[in-house]
Amino acid sequence: MNTLMQQYKAIKAKYPDAILLFRVGDYYEIFDEDAKTASNILGLELKKGNGGKAVNHTVSFPHSSLDTHLGKLIKAGHKVAVCDQLEDPKKTTKNVKRGVTDLYK
């Protein structure tokens, strides 16, 4: 499992009952069971995993549409954790530090 997915799984473990919106560059990624749920609510394409590796399913959307998608998830009754990049990716050669910046119930 790559470091990005290790980071995702560690953060998801802290918020198991929330849909985790995980910022990767200009997009929010949603993985695995959260992706299945979000796909139905948001009307976004559920992408199948990459050959049985770390992720089984994924959904993504541009960070600029966060408010729209966040509102739909909350209105549908879901707890949502927004995980953002905590440092500038241009200033690091390693994976960007990430953390939950907002939690909606």
N, CA, C and O atoms as CSV, one atom per row, in Angstrom:
chain,resi,resn,atom,element,x,y,z
A,1,MET,N,N,0.857,-1.177,0.000
A,1,MET,CA,C,0.000,0.000,0.000
A,1,MET,C,C,0.902,1.239,0.000
A,1,MET,O,O,1.860,1.322,0.768
A,2,ASN,N,N,0.581,2.196,-0.870
A,2,ASN,CA,C,1.434,3.386,-0.936
A,2,ASN,C,C,1.164,4.322,0.247
A,2,ASN,O,O,0.177,4.174,0.967
A,3,THR,N,N,2.048,5.268,0.420
A,3,THR,CA,C,1.975,6.167,1.569
A,3,THR,C,C,0.697,6.996,1.567
A,3,THR,O,O,0.141,7.262,2.632
A,4,LEU,N,N,0.224,7.407,0.406
A,4,LEU,CA,C,-1.015,8.183,0.326
A,4,LEU,C,C,-2.180,7.375,0.896
A,4,LEU,O,O,-2.982,7.900,1.669
A,5,MET,N,N,-2.273,6.111,0.521
A,5,MET,CA,C,-3.368,5.285,1.025
A,5,MET,C,C,-3.191,4.954,2.501
A,5,MET,O,O,-4.180,4.799,3.218
A,6,GLN,N,N,-1.980,4.844,2.957
A,6,GLN,CA,C,-1.743,4.649,4.390
A,6,GLN,C,C,-2.247,5.864,5.154
A,6,GLN,O,O,-2.881,5.737,6.201
A,7,GLN,N,N,-1.958,7.032,4.620
A,7,GLN,CA,C,-2.413,8.276,5.233
A,7,GLN,C,C,-3.949,8.319,5.258
A,7,GLN,O,O,-4.552,8.662,6.275
A,8,TYR,N,N,-4.563,7.971,4.136
A,8,TYR,CA,C,-6.025,7.944,4.060
A,8,TYR,C,C,-6.601,6.979,5.098
A,8,TYR,O,O,-7.502,7.347,5.852
A,9,LYS,N,N,-6.094,5.768,5.140
A,9,LYS,CA,C,-6.642,4.746,6.053
A,9,LYS,C,C,-6.475,5.155,7.515
A,9,LYS,O,O,-7.354,4.884,8.333
A,10,ALA,N,N,-5.365,5.799,7.852
A,10,ALA,CA,C,-5.143,6.258,9.231
A,10,ALA,C,C,-6.162,7.334,9.609
A,10,ALA,O,O,-6.692,7.324,10.720
A,11,ILE,N,N,-6.434,8.249,8.701
A,11,ILE,CA,C,-7.400,9.312,8.978
A,11,ILE,C,C,-8.818,8.738,9.019
A,11,ILE,O,O,-9.612,9.102,9.886
A,12,LYS,N,N,-9.134,7.847,8.088
A,12,LYS,CA,C,-10.464,7.220,8.058
A,12,LYS,C,C,-10.721,6.443,9.350
A,12,LYS,O,O,-11.851,6.418,9.838
A,13,ALA,N,N,-9.696,5.814,9.904
A,13,ALA,CA,C,-9.851,5.050,11.147
A,13,ALA,C,C,-10.298,5.942,12.310
A,13,ALA,O,O,-10.952,5.471,13.240
A,14,LYS,N,N,-9.944,7.224,12.254
A,14,LYS,CA,C,-10.342,8.162,13.301
A,14,LYS,C,C,-11.780,8.656,13.123
A,14,LYS,O,O,-12.380,9.177,14.063
A,15,TYR,N,N,-12.326,8.493,11.926
A,15,TYR,CA,C,-13.675,8.968,11.596
A,15,TYR,C,C,-14.445,7.862,10.869
A,15,TYR,O,O,-14.906,8.072,9.747
A,16,PRO,N,N,-14.589,6.697,11.488
A,16,PRO,CA,C,-15.188,5.555,10.778
A,16,PRO,C,C,-16.661,5.744,10.423
A,16,PRO,O,O,-17.156,5.114,9.488
A,17,ASP,N,N,-17.360,6.596,11.151
A,17,ASP,CA,C,-18.788,6.790,10.900
A,17,ASP,C,C,-19.086,7.991,10.003
A,17,ASP,O,O,-20.242,8.382,9.847
A,18,ALA,N,N,-18.046,8.570,9.420
A,18,ALA,CA,C,-18.225,9.732,8.535
A,18,ALA,C,C,-17.761,9.396,7.125
A,18,ALA,O,O,-16.857,8.582,6.931
A,19,ILE,N,N,-18.386,10.028,6.153
A,19,ILE,CA,C,-17.868,9.954,4.785
A,19,ILE,C,C,-16.663,10.880,4.749
A,19,ILE,O,O,-16.775,12.065,5.062
A,20,LEU,N,N,-15.521,10.347,4.369
A,20,LEU,CA,C,-14.282,11.123,4.363
A,20,LEU,C,C,-14.013,11.677,2.973
A,20,LEU,O,O,-13.829,10.923,2.017
A,21,LEU,N,N,-13.990,13.002,2.868
A,21,LEU,CA,C,-13.619,13.693,1.632
A,21,LEU,C,C,-12.138,14.000,1.750
A,21,LEU,O,O,-11.740,14.843,2.554
A,22,PHE,N,N,-11.324,13.327,0.962
A,22,PHE,CA,C,-9.870,13.333,1.089
A,22,PHE,C,C,-9.261,14.150,-0.046
A,22,PHE,O,O,-9.312,13.742,-1.206
A,23,ARG,N,N,-8.692,15.289,0.283
A,23,ARG,CA,C,-8.143,16.208,-0.733
A,23,ARG,C,C,-6.848,15.662,-1.317
A,23,ARG,O,O,-5.893,15.362,-0.601
A,24,VAL,N,N,-6.849,15.544,-2.645
A,24,VAL,CA,C,-5.662,15.133,-3.398
A,24,VAL,C,C,-5.521,16.114,-4.556
A,24,VAL,O,O,-6.239,16.018,-5.551
A,25,GLY,N,N,-4.605,17.043,-4.423
A,25,GLY,CA,C,-4.431,18.055,-5.463
A,25,GLY,C,C,-5.666,18.937,-5.584
A,25,GLY,O,O,-6.118,19.532,-4.606
A,26,ASP,N,N,-6.202,19.012,-6.793
A,26,ASP,CA,C,-7.371,19.858,-7.052
A,26,ASP,C,C,-8.696,19.136,-6.861
A,26,ASP,O,O,-9.751,19.678,-7.190
A,27,TYR,N,N,-8.651,17.924,-6.336
A,27,TYR,CA,C,-9.862,17.109,-6.197
A,27,TYR,C,C,-10.052,16.599,-4.775
A,27,TYR,O,O,-9.101,16.479,-4.002
A,28,TYR,N,N,-11.299,16.303,-4.455
A,28,TYR,CA,C,-11.618,15.520,-3.268
A,28,TYR,C,C,-11.902,14.108,-3.748
A,28,TYR,O,O,-12.709,13.898,-4.653
A,29,GLU,N,N,-11.238,13.154,-3.139
A,29,GLU,CA,C,-11.415,11.743,-3.456
A,29,GLU,C,C,-12.221,11.105,-2.331
A,29,GLU,O,O,-12.058,11.449,-1.160
A,30,ILE,N,N,-13.080,10.184,-2.700
A,30,ILE,CA,C,-13.858,9.409,-1.748
A,30,ILE,C,C,-13.619,7.946,-2.103
A,30,ILE,O,O,-13.750,7.562,-3.266
A,31,PHE,N,N,-13.270,7.128,-1.115
A,31,PHE,CA,C,-12.850,5.757,-1.386
A,31,PHE,C,C,-13.787,4.718,-0.781
A,31,PHE,O,O,-14.544,4.993,0.150
A,32,ASP,N,N,-13.707,3.524,-1.338
A,32,ASP,CA,C,-14.318,2.300,-0.834
A,32,ASP,C,C,-15.812,2.442,-0.557
A,32,ASP,O,O,-16.551,2.912,-1.423
A,33,GLU,N,N,-16.274,2.045,0.636
A,33,GLU,CA,C,-17.714,2.065,0.945
A,33,GLU,C,C,-18.270,3.488,0.919
A,33,GLU,O,O,-19.410,3.703,0.507
A,34,ASP,N,N,-17.464,4.458,1.358
A,34,ASP,CA,C,-17.896,5.856,1.290
A,34,ASP,C,C,-18.182,6.245,-0.155
A,34,ASP,O,O,-19.129,6.984,-0.425
A,35,ALA,N,N,-17.375,5.755,-1.075
A,35,ALA,CA,C,-17.540,6.082,-2.493
A,35,ALA,C,C,-18.859,5.535,-3.029
A,35,ALA,O,O,-19.544,6.202,-3.805
A,36,LYS,N,N,-19.212,4.327,-2.616
A,36,LYS,CA,C,-20.489,3.741,-3.065
A,36,LYS,C,C,-21.657,4.596,-2.597
A,36,LYS,O,O,-22.568,4.895,-3.368
A,37,THR,N,N,-21.624,4.983,-1.337
A,37,THR,CA,C,-22.690,5.812,-0.770
A,37,THR,C,C,-22.747,7.164,-1.467
A,37,THR,O,O,-23.812,7.604,-1.900
A,38,ALA,N,N,-21.592,7.821,-1.574
A,38,ALA,CA,C,-21.538,9.166,-2.168
A,38,ALA,C,C,-21.939,9.155,-3.637
A,38,ALA,O,O,-22.584,10.092,-4.108
A,39,SER,N,N,-21.571,8.122,-4.356
A,39,SER,CA,C,-21.907,8.024,-5.775
A,39,SER,C,C,-23.409,8.101,-5.989
A,39,SER,O,O,-23.879,8.801,-6.885
A,40,ASN,N,N,-24.159,7.383,-5.167
A,40,ASN,CA,C,-25.620,7.383,-5.283
A,40,ASN,C,C,-26.212,8.740,-4.941
A,40,ASN,O,O,-27.122,9.213,-5.623
A,41,ILE,N,N,-25.705,9.363,-3.898
A,41,ILE,CA,C,-26.250,10.644,-3.444
A,41,ILE,C,C,-25.879,11.783,-4.394
A,41,ILE,O,O,-26.708,12.636,-4.712
A,42,LEU,N,N,-24.632,11.783,-4.839
A,42,LEU,CA,C,-24.123,12.895,-5.642
A,42,LEU,C,C,-24.341,12.714,-7.139
A,42,LEU,O,O,-24.169,13.657,-7.911
A,43,GLY,N,N,-24.717,11.519,-7.548
A,43,GLY,CA,C,-24.899,11.264,-8.975
A,43,GLY,C,C,-23.582,11.264,-9.741
A,43,GLY,O,O,-23.537,11.618,-10.919
A,44,LEU,N,N,-22.510,10.862,-9.060
A,44,LEU,CA,C,-21.193,10.820,-9.690
A,44,LEU,C,C,-20.826,9.382,-10.035
A,44,LEU,O,O,-21.279,8.435,-9.392
A,45,GLU,N,N,-20.001,9.242,-11.056
A,45,GLU,CA,C,-19.584,7.912,-11.504
A,45,GLU,C,C,-18.739,7.211,-10.439
A,45,GLU,O,O,-17.771,7.769,-9.923
A,46,LEU,N,N,-19.123,5.991,-10.132
A,46,LEU,CA,C,-18.349,5.153,-9.225
A,46,LEU,C,C,-17.324,4.412,-10.065
A,46,LEU,O,O,-17.678,3.629,-10.947
A,47,LYS,N,N,-16.062,4.663,-9.787
A,47,LYS,CA,C,-14.992,4.012,-10.543
A,47,LYS,C,C,-14.535,2.780,-9.777
A,47,LYS,O,O,-14.364,2.818,-8.558
A,48,LYS,N,N,-14.343,1.706,-10.496
A,48,LYS,CA,C,-13.875,0.468,-9.880
A,48,LYS,C,C,-12.389,0.585,-9.594
A,48,LYS,O,O,-11.677,1.380,-10.208
A,49,GLY,N,N,-11.941,-0.223,-8.647
A,49,GLY,CA,C,-10.545,-0.195,-8.213
A,49,GLY,C,C,-9.551,-0.490,-9.316
A,49,GLY,O,O,-9.910,-0.873,-10.429
A,50,ASN,N,N,-8.312,-0.302,-8.974
A,50,ASN,CA,C,-7.223,-0.443,-9.941
A,50,ASN,C,C,-6.564,-1.823,-9.806
A,50,ASN,O,O,-5.475,-1.949,-9.246
A,51,GLY,N,N,-7.228,-2.833,-10.316
A,51,GLY,CA,C,-6.644,-4.160,-10.355
A,51,GLY,C,C,-6.498,-4.833,-9.005
A,51,GLY,O,O,-5.563,-5.607,-8.800
A,52,GLY,N,N,-7.414,-4.552,-8.072
A,52,GLY,CA,C,-7.376,-5.223,-6.782
A,52,GLY,C,C,-6.323,-4.700,-5.829
A,52,GLY,O,O,-5.962,-5.384,-4.872
A,53,LYS,N,N,-5.827,-3.507,-6.072
A,53,LYS,CA,C,-4.813,-2.938,-5.177
A,53,LYS,C,C,-5.479,-2.337,-3.944
A,53,LYS,O,O,-6.455,-2.896,-3.446
A,54,ALA,N,N,-4.988,-1.240,-3.452
A,54,ALA,CA,C,-5.411,-0.690,-2.154
A,54,ALA,C,C,-6.858,-0.205,-2.113
A,54,ALA,O,O,-7.467,-0.211,-1.044
A,55,VAL,N,N,-7.419,0.210,-3.232
A,55,VAL,CA,C,-8.747,0.807,-3.243
A,55,VAL,C,C,-9.678,-0.017,-4.130
A,55,VAL,O,O,-9.302,-0.411,-5.234
A,56,ASN,N,N,-10.886,-0.273,-3.646
A,56,ASN,CA,C,-11.858,-1.020,-4.445
A,56,ASN,C,C,-12.736,-0.113,-5.289
A,56,ASN,O,O,-13.069,-0.452,-6.425
A,57,HIS,N,N,-13.115,1.038,-4.743
A,57,HIS,CA,C,-13.978,1.984,-5.451
A,57,HIS,C,C,-13.548,3.409,-5.122
A,57,HIS,O,O,-12.995,3.685,-4.057
A,58,THR,N,N,-13.819,4.301,-6.068
A,58,THR,CA,C,-13.495,5.706,-5.833
A,58,THR,C,C,-14.471,6.618,-6.584
A,58,THR,O,O,-15.002,6.269,-7.638
A,59,VAL,N,N,-14.681,7.786,-6.002
A,59,VAL,CA,C,-15.464,8.865,-6.596
A,59,VAL,C,C,-14.651,10.127,-6.351
A,59,VAL,O,O,-14.029,10.270,-5.299
A,60,SER,N,N,-14.651,11.039,-7.310
A,60,SER,CA,C,-13.927,12.288,-7.085
A,60,SER,C,C,-14.692,13.454,-7.685
A,60,SER,O,O,-15.518,13.296,-8.585
A,61,PHE,N,N,-14.384,14.645,-7.148
A,61,PHE,CA,C,-14.959,15.865,-7.689
A,61,PHE,C,C,-13.988,17.013,-7.424
A,61,PHE,O,O,-13.206,16.960,-6.475
A,62,PRO,N,N,-14.037,18.062,-8.270
A,62,PRO,CA,C,-13.135,19.202,-8.089
A,62,PRO,C,C,-13.374,19.896,-6.746
A,62,PRO,O,O,-14.512,20.018,-6.292
A,63,HIS,N,N,-12.301,20.343,-6.128
A,63,HIS,CA,C,-12.436,21.016,-4.824
A,63,HIS,C,C,-13.310,22.257,-4.912
A,63,HIS,O,O,-13.909,22.665,-3.916
A,64,SER,N,N,-13.388,22.852,-6.076
A,64,SER,CA,C,-14.204,24.063,-6.240
A,64,SER,C,C,-15.698,23.782,-6.094
A,64,SER,O,O,-16.479,24.718,-5.920
A,65,SER,N,N,-16.113,22.514,-6.159
A,65,SER,CA,C,-17.536,22.190,-6.011
A,65,SER,C,C,-17.832,21.559,-4.647
A,65,SER,O,O,-18.851,20.889,-4.480
A,66,LEU,N,N,-16.952,21.772,-3.683
A,66,LEU,CA,C,-17.125,21.203,-2.351
A,66,LEU,C,C,-18.470,21.584,-1.729
A,66,LEU,O,O,-19.190,20.709,-1.247
A,67,ASP,N,N,-18.815,22.853,-1.731
A,67,ASP,CA,C,-20.038,23.299,-1.059
A,67,ASP,C,C,-21.283,22.589,-1.596
A,67,ASP,O,O,-22.159,22.191,-0.829
A,68,THR,N,N,-21.351,22.437,-2.907
A,68,THR,CA,C,-22.499,21.767,-3.525
A,68,THR,C,C,-22.606,20.323,-3.061
A,68,THR,O,O,-23.666,19.883,-2.616
A,69,HIS,N,N,-21.496,19.584,-3.167
A,69,HIS,CA,C,-21.513,18.159,-2.825
A,69,HIS,C,C,-21.637,17.937,-1.318
A,69,HIS,O,O,-22.314,17.008,-0.878
A,70,LEU,N,N,-21.002,18.766,-0.553
A,70,LEU,CA,C,-21.084,18.663,0.903
A,70,LEU,C,C,-22.526,18.840,1.365
A,70,LEU,O,O,-23.015,18.087,2.208
A,71,GLY,N,N,-23.196,19.833,0.810
A,71,GLY,CA,C,-24.596,20.081,1.160
A,71,GLY,C,C,-25.495,18.890,0.866
A,71,GLY,O,O,-26.389,18.580,1.654
A,72,LYS,N,N,-25.271,18.224,-0.251
A,72,LYS,CA,C,-26.078,17.053,-0.616
A,72,LYS,C,C,-25.851,15.905,0.363
A,72,LYS,O,O,-26.802,15.229,0.756
A,73,LEU,N,N,-24.606,15.683,0.755
A,73,LEU,CA,C,-24.297,14.589,1.681
A,73,LEU,C,C,-24.908,14.841,3.058
A,73,LEU,O,O,-25.448,13.932,3.688
A,74,ILE,N,N,-24.812,16.084,3.509
A,74,ILE,CA,C,-25.371,16.443,4.819
A,74,ILE,C,C,-26.901,16.349,4.781
A,74,ILE,O,O,-27.518,15.819,5.705
A,75,LYS,N,N,-27.496,16.858,3.721
A,75,LYS,CA,C,-28.953,16.816,3.579
A,75,LYS,C,C,-29.463,15.371,3.564
A,75,LYS,O,O,-30.573,15.093,4.017
A,76,ALA,N,N,-28.643,14.460,3.040
A,76,ALA,CA,C,-29.015,13.039,2.997
A,76,ALA,C,C,-28.819,12.365,4.359
A,76,ALA,O,O,-29.093,11.175,4.513
A,77,GLY,N,N,-28.341,13.137,5.349
A,77,GLY,CA,C,-28.231,12.624,6.709
A,77,GLY,C,C,-26.892,12.008,7.079
A,77,GLY,O,O,-26.795,11.283,8.069
A,78,HIS,N,N,-25.864,12.289,6.296
A,78,HIS,CA,C,-24.559,11.698,6.571
A,78,HIS,C,C,-23.635,12.651,7.333
A,78,HIS,O,O,-23.661,13.866,7.139
A,79,LYS,N,N,-22.841,12.069,8.182
A,79,LYS,CA,C,-21.750,12.791,8.840
A,79,LYS,C,C,-20.614,12.847,7.812
A,79,LYS,O,O,-20.326,11.849,7.152
A,80,VAL,N,N,-19.977,14.003,7.679
A,80,VAL,CA,C,-18.933,14.168,6.666
A,80,VAL,C,C,-17.688,14.791,7.301
A,80,VAL,O,O,-17.777,15.802,7.997
A,81,ALA,N,N,-16.535,14.182,7.056
A,81,ALA,CA,C,-15.248,14.714,7.499
A,81,ALA,C,C,-14.501,15.223,6.268
A,81,ALA,O,O,-14.292,14.478,5.310
A,82,VAL,N,N,-14.104,16.482,6.298
A,82,VAL,CA,C,-13.361,17.080,5.189
A,82,VAL,C,C,-11.886,17.089,5.566
A,82,VAL,O,O,-11.478,17.734,6.533
A,83,CYS,N,N,-11.102,16.367,4.792
A,83,CYS,CA,C,-9.665,16.235,5.036
A,83,CYS,C,C,-8.923,17.042,3.976
A,83,CYS,O,O,-8.994,16.740,2.785
A,84,ASP,N,N,-8.214,18.066,4.425
A,84,ASP,CA,C,-7.512,18.955,3.502
A,84,ASP,C,C,-6.005,18.796,3.595
A,84,ASP,O,O,-5.475,18.210,4.540
A,85,GLN,N,N,-5.338,19.330,2.595
A,85,GLN,CA,C,-3.882,19.394,2.595
A,85,GLN,C,C,-3.473,20.497,3.552
A,85,GLN,O,O,-3.980,21.616,3.470
A,86,LEU,N,N,-2.555,20.186,4.462
A,86,LEU,CA,C,-2.155,21.141,5.492
A,86,LEU,C,C,-0.862,21.871,5.172
A,86,LEU,O,O,-0.389,22.694,5.956
A,87,GLU,N,N,-0.296,21.562,4.013
A,87,GLU,CA,C,0.914,22.258,3.581
A,87,GLU,C,C,0.900,22.371,2.067
A,87,GLU,O,O,0.162,21.664,1.380
A,88,ASP,N,N,1.711,23.252,1.570
A,88,ASP,CA,C,1.802,23.482,0.131
A,88,ASP,C,C,2.547,22.316,-0.521
A,88,ASP,O,O,3.697,22.053,-0.171
A,89,PRO,N,N,1.909,21.613,-1.464
A,89,PRO,CA,C,2.564,20.475,-2.105
A,89,PRO,C,C,3.839,20.851,-2.863
A,89,PRO,O,O,4.698,20.000,-3.094
A,90,LYS,N,N,3.959,22.103,-3.245
A,90,LYS,CA,C,5.151,22.544,-3.974
A,90,LYS,C,C,6.366,22.683,-3.058
A,90,LYS,O,O,7.501,22.795,-3.521
A,91,LYS,N,N,6.104,22.673,-1.743
A,91,LYS,CA,C,7.190,22.881,-0.792
A,91,LYS,C,C,7.635,21.590,-0.104
A,91,LYS,O,O,8.380,21.630,0.875
A,92,THR,N,N,7.180,20.453,-0.614
A,92,THR,CA,C,7.595,19.187,-0.028
A,92,THR,C,C,7.881,18.169,-1.125
A,92,THR,O,O,7.275,18.209,-2.195
A,93,THR,N,N,8.791,17.278,-0.855
A,93,THR,CA,C,9.091,16.212,-1.803
A,93,THR,C,C,8.426,14.907,-1.362
A,93,THR,O,O,8.490,13.900,-2.067
A,94,LYS,N,N,7.791,14.935,-0.194
A,94,LYS,CA,C,7.092,13.767,0.335
A,94,LYS,C,C,5.598,13.985,0.182
A,94,LYS,O,O,5.158,15.006,-0.347
A,95,ASN,N,N,4.822,13.012,0.650
A,95,ASN,CA,C,3.373,13.206,0.635
A,95,ASN,C,C,3.004,14.406,1.499
A,95,ASN,O,O,3.568,14.621,2.572
A,96,VAL,N,N,2.068,15.159,1.015
A,96,VAL,CA,C,1.577,16.343,1.709
A,96,VAL,C,C,0.905,15.921,3.012
A,96,VAL,O,O,0.181,14.926,3.051
A,97,LYS,N,N,1.146,16.675,4.066
A,97,LYS,CA,C,0.442,16.417,5.328
A,97,LYS,C,C,-1.021,16.775,5.139
A,97,LYS,O,O,-1.356,17.791,4.530
A,98,ARG,N,N,-1.892,15.916,5.678
A,98,ARG,CA,C,-3.333,16.139,5.589
A,98,ARG,C,C,-3.962,15.944,6.951
A,98,ARG,O,O,-3.431,15.233,7.804
A,99,GLY,N,N,-5.102,16.586,7.142
A,99,GLY,CA,C,-5.839,16.424,8.384
A,99,GLY,C,C,-7.266,16.891,8.206
A,99,GLY,O,O,-7.567,17.668,7.300
A,100,VAL,N,N,-8.139,16.418,9.070
A,100,VAL,CA,C,-9.541,16.810,9.028
A,100,VAL,C,C,-9.650,18.256,9.516
A,100,VAL,O,O,-9.252,18.586,10.633
A,101,THR,N,N,-10.193,19.095,8.659
A,101,THR,CA,C,-10.334,20.521,8.983
A,101,THR,C,C,-11.765,20.893,9.352
A,101,THR,O,O,-12.003,21.910,10.005
A,102,ASP,N,N,-12.728,20.051,8.925
A,102,ASP,CA,C,-14.139,20.293,9.246
A,102,ASP,C,C,-14.846,18.962,9.418
A,102,ASP,O,O,-14.553,17.991,8.721
A,103,LEU,N,N,-15.780,18.931,10.357
A,103,LEU,CA,C,-16.602,17.751,10.581
A,103,LEU,C,C,-18.054,18.204,10.646
A,103,LEU,O,O,-18.414,19.050,11.464
A,104,TYR,N,N,-18.878,17.638,9.782
A,104,TYR,CA,C,-20.298,18.022,9.713
A,104,TYR,C,C,-21.149,16.840,10.111
A,104,TYR,O,O,-20.912,15.709,9.686
A,105,LYS,N,N,-22.167,17.125,10.954
A,105,LYS,CA,C,-23.054,16.054,11.422
A,105,LYS,C,C,-24.459,16.297,10.953
A,105,LYS,O,O,-25.354,15.504,11.245
